[in-house]
């Protein structure tokens, strides 16, 4: 197995067809609420790439999105299994990938990644492990610690990649401003 990379923020700046939104999340509950909203705008063949250091809230975000669709579901981190699959009755399947332990980018195909890309919502922790295999059309969610705002606060940066995700990020931001 290759050594795991140091955690990094999303290394890709927003492009001209992308939409970037930054916000502060005061608590894990706010992280879960944002994730539920993202899940409500997501469906089959969508990719949500979760960036951030260990403990920054990537799994909490994924858990919030999944539990919004399956409230009674236990949502463990797929650190050792590498992928967990959830099948909500009224939404697209959700494939939750944790690629931290992936030996190399090509190993993701053994996990059924191509099936997820075609018919599921793919939540990907440690997306940098995919290298050039990371889909271009996606939502990047970067989470980081925000100690100035409180011990459980996180700074979030969402980048909708491509026109479709850019419109959805704009919708999230507009709804947030109207609350």
N, C-alpha and C positions, 0 to 999 in steps of 0.2 A: 504494500500500500504506500502511495506517495505521502509525503508529509502534508499536513493540512495547511492551507494558507492562513496568514494572519487575517483576522476579520477586517473588512474594509467597507467604507460607504460605497454607495453606487458610484462607479467610476465614470459613468456616462452622463455628460451634461445634457440638459434638455435641448432638443433640436427645434427648428422652425415650425414643425408640424406637431410638436408636443405641447403639453400643458403641465406646468409645475405649480404645486400648491404646498405651502408650508404652514404647519399649525402646531400648537402645543397641546399635549394630552396630559392632563393633570394626574390621572390615575389609571390603573389597569382597566377599570370600568369604562373610562373614556376610550381607551384603546379598543376594547371589545365592541363598543358602540360604533366606532368608525369602521371596524372590520365588518360588522353586520350591514352597515350601509353600503360598503364596497360589495359585499356578497349579494345584496339586493340588485346591484347593477351588473352583476357578472353572470356568465353562463357557460355553456359548452364551448370548448375550444379557446377559452380565455386563459391567460397566464398572469399570475400575480407573483412577482419576484420580491422576496422579503430580504432586505439588506440590513446589516447592523452587527454590532459586537455581541459576544455571548451575554445573555441576560438583558439585552436591549428591548425585548418584547416581540420577537418574531413569532415564537410559538404562541404567545398570548394573543397576538393578532389572528393567527390561523385558527386558534381555538375559538375566539369570538365569532369569526365568520362561520365556522362549522356549527357551533352551538346555536347560532341564530336560525339555522335551518333544521337542526336536529337537537332540540333543547335538552333532551335527556342523555345525549351521547357523551360517553367518556372520550376525551380527546387527548391521548398521550402524545408526547413528542416522538416522532418516528426516528429518533437518533440511531437506534440499533437496527430497526427493520428497514430503514431508508424511505419507505413509503407506507402510508395508511390510506385506505380507500373508504369513502363514505358515500352512501346512496340515499340522499333525501328523496322522499316520495314526490315532492312538487318542484324539484329543481334538478339541474344537471348533477351528475356524480362529481364529487370533490376528491381529487388526489392530492394528498399532502406529502410533499417530498422534503426530506432533510438530507442534503447532499454533503454534509460536513465530512462524513467518513468515506465518501466516494473515492476510489483509487484514481480514477481519471475520467475525463468527460465522456468517453465512449461507453463507460460502464452504465450510464443512465439508460441506455436502450434495453439492457437486460431487465430493467425494472418496469418495462411497459410504457416508457415515456411517450412513444409514438401514439399509443392508444389514448393516453391522457390528452395529448395535444389535439387529437381529432374529436373527442367526445366528452371531455370533462373540463371542469374548472381546475386548473393546476396551480396549487400554492407551493412555491419553491423557496425553502430556506437554503441559504448559502448558494445563491444562483451563480456566483463567480466560478464555481466548480464546473459549470457547463462550458466555460470558455466561449468559443464561437457558436456553440450549439444553443445558446440562449436565444429564444425567439425574439425577433425585433419588435413585433406588435405585442405589447404587454403593458401592465401597470407595475411600475417600480415603487415599492414602499420602503423607504429608508427610515429606520428608527434609531434614535440615539438617546443617551442619557441627558437629562436636562436638570442638573442638580440645583441651579439657581431658582428653578420653579418648584422644587420640592423633591423629596427622596424617591417618590414613585413616578415623578413626571418624566415624560418623554417628549422629545422633539420629533415630529414626523414630517417627512418630505415625500410627497406623492408626485410621480411623473407619469402622465398618461402618454405612452409611446404610440404615435400614429393618430390619425384623425378620430377614429372611433373611441379610443381610450381618452384622448384629449377632451372630447365632448363630455365624457362621463366624469372626468375630474372636474371640469368646469361646472357640471351639474352639482357635484358634491360641495364644491366651494360656494356656489350660489345658494344652495339650500342651507349651508352652515351660516352664511351671512344673514339669511332671512330669519333665523331662529331667534 
